[in-house]
Amino acid sequence: MNKPLYIISAIIVIGFWGLGSVYGTADKSTELKLKLDEISVLQQTLTAKIQLASEKKVQLQQKTEALKKEIIDQRDELRIDNYQRAVLNPRIDYNLKLIQLLHGYISRLDDKIIYFQIGQDTLNFFYRQAQDDLLMIKALNDLEIDKLIAQINEVLNEYVPETGKPLFNVNDVPLKDTEQIWNEISRVTE
């Protein structure tokens, strides 16, 4: 083989490798930008879900306080001094059961708020990392970018489906004992 032809062939091969890495970098850059957009959308959705859950929690807490006040008024008016007598009064018994349910709902809302906040924190971390990697994309190798994209996809795959679900399942609500609720209300007002 002729020496100039060999050199030209080598230059062409090196050029294709270079072009391949430039195109690969452009593809990774585009993919990271898409992931940043996906993260932004999910962060907005999680923020809305946290806001909704927080508003519902406040409403349920207000309703709980109103029911406690009714129990106290009935207790004082009828001079009820223990739980066994209290549950014989239909209004007090009903209110205790409602408070029991509301406590369970509030507990599930708290769980969901924490879950979504953890998701936001995780997404914020990956967002910043993706932004940094986007700035340094030429220095990084494809494996590092692929790893980051895989981590982002894992978080997106976990939280995106959750944003379309109800805040909690009413069949999976922990219920506090109504006698315990009665005792807590009675202790506070004594």
N, C-alpha and C positions, 0 to 999 in steps of 0.2 A: 504494500500500500504506500502510496505517495505521502510524504511527510506533510505537505500543505493540505491535502485532502483529509488526513487524519486530524489535523488541528481544526479544520473547519467542522468536521463531524463532532469533535469534542465540544466545540463552541455551541453547536446546535443543540446537543444533548444537555449541556449545562444551561443553555437558554430555556429549554423546555422545562427543566427542573425548576428554574427560577420562576418561569411563568406559572407553573403548577402551584408553587408556594404562594405566589401573589394571588392567584385565583382562589386557592384554599383559604388564604387570609381574608379575602373579600367575602367568601361564603360564610366564614366563621363570624366576621363582623356583622353581616346581615342577620345571621342566626341569633347572635347576642342582642342586637337591636330589637328583634322580634320578641325575644324573651323579656327584655326590659319593658316592652309594651304590655305583654301578658301580665307581668308582675304589677305594673301600674293599675291595670284594670282590676285585678284581683284585690289589690290593696284598697281601692275605692269601694269595692263590694264588701270587703271585710269591715271597713270603717262604717258603712251603712248598716251592716248586720249588728255590729257592736252598739251603735246608736239606738237601733230598734230594740235590742235586748235590754239596754239600760233604761229606755223609756218604759218598757213593759214592766221591768223590775220595780221602778218607782211607783207605777200605777198599782201593782200588786201590794207593795209595802203600804201605800196609802189605804187601800181597801182593808188590809190586815189591821191597821191601826183603828179604822172605823169600827170593825167588828169587835176588836178588844174593848173599845169604849162602850159599845152596846152590851157586851158581857158584864162589864163593870157596873153599868147603870142597872141592869137586871139583877145582878148580885146584890147591890146595895139596896135597891127597891124591895126585893123579896127577902132580904137578909139571909142569903144562902151562904153557908160557911164551909162547905166541903164539896168535893168533886161529885160524890154519889148523889147528892141533892141537886147539884148543878145540872147534871145530865138528865134529870127528870123533867127539867124545864125545856120544852121543845126548842125555844128560841136560842137558849144558851148552847144546847146540844148541837143544833144546826150550825151556829156560829163557830163552835169549836172545830167541827168537822170541816167547815170552809177554811178556817185558819190553817188547819192541818194540810189541806190541799194547797193552799197558797204558799205555805212554807216550802213544800216540795217543788212547786213551780219556780219559786225564787232560787232555790238551790240549783235547779237545772239551768236556769238563766245565768247564774254565777259561773257554772261550769262552762257554758258556751261562750261567755264573755272572755274568760281566761283562755279558752281554746283558740278563739279568734285572735286574741292579742298575741299569743305565742306565734300564730301564723303570720301576723303582721311583722313581728320582730324578726322572724326567720326570713321573710321576704325582704325586709329592709337590709338585712345582712347580705343576702344574695344580690340585691339590686346594686348596692355599693360595690360589691366584688365584681359584678358584671361591668359596671361603669369603669372601674379601674382596669379590668382586663381589656376592655374596649380601647382604652387609651394606650395600652401596652401590647396590643394584639400582635404586632410584628415580632416582638421579642418572645412571645409565648409559643409553645409548641401546641399542635392540635390536640394532643392528649389532655393537656391541662384545660383547654377550652371545652372539650367534650365532657370532661369530668364535671366542670361547673354547670354546663347545660343539663347534664343528667341530674345533678342535685336540684337545680331549679325545677326541672320537670317533675321530680319526685314531690316537691312541695306543692307545685301547681296541681298535680294529680290528687293530692290529699285534700286540699282546701277548696278547689273549684266545685267539686260535687257537694260539699258541705254547705256552700252558700245557697244552693237551691232547695235545701231541706228545711223543714220547720225547725224552730229554735230548740225544741225538745220534744220527746215522745211522752205524751201524757200517761201512757201505760208503764213508764219507767220512772215514776216520780217517787222519791223517798217520802214516807209519811211519818211524821212525828206523832207520838202517842198523845191523844187528846187530854189525858189526865196530866201529862207533863205540861201541855200548853196552859191548862187551867191553873196549875201550880205557878207557872211563870207569871201569868197575868195577876194572880192573887198576891204574889210576893211583891210585885212592882207597886201595887196600889195600897199596900198595908201601911 
